[in-house]
Amino acid sequence: MGEERPTCPACDWVHYEDPKVACGALLLQDDQVLLVRRTMEPNEGLWSLPAGFVNAFELPETAVAREMREETGLEVTVEKLFIVLSGREHPRGSDIFLVYLVTQVGGALAAADDAGDAAWFNLDALPPLAFETTRKVLTQVKSQLKL
C-alpha cells in the first residue's frame, strides 16, 4: 500500500504534490564565478548563483538560459549538467536544484529582475552566500579545479 493522498470522494481524482524544480547557472572565468545579490527574502542582500524555477513545460536548459538573461543580461549556452542537489532549504525553495555549467556567448553584464547586483568573485574570496546549495556547488568547483 502506498502513501495516502488527498482524493476527491466524488470522482476519485488523486492530488499529487509535485516537487518544485529550480536551475542555477555556473559561469566561470579563470578562478572567478559570477554571482548575483538577492533583492528579496529569503536572504535578501546575500549572494547566490543566478537561478530560478523551471516553468511548467519548460526544459531546464531553457530555464537556466532565461534566468541568466533576466538576472544578468548575459546570453549563455549550456555546456553540461554540473550537479543535482535536493532538499528544500526554505519554505519557498525548490526540492530539486539543477546546476548547469554555462558559457557566455553575448550580452552585457547588468543586474536586473530579482538581482540587485551581479559581480565576479574569486573562488577564494567569496561574499556572504545566501544558500547552502551555493556553498555546496562552489565547494565542488574548487575541488574540481584543485583550488
ABEGO torsion letter per residue (X at the ends): XBBBBBBBAAAGBBBBBBBBBBBBBBBBBEABBBBBBBABOBGBGBBBBBBBBBBBGBBAAAAAAAAAAAAAGBBBBBABBABBBBEBABAABBABBBBBBBBBAEEBBBBBEABABBBBBBAABBBBBABAAAAAAAAAAAAAAGX
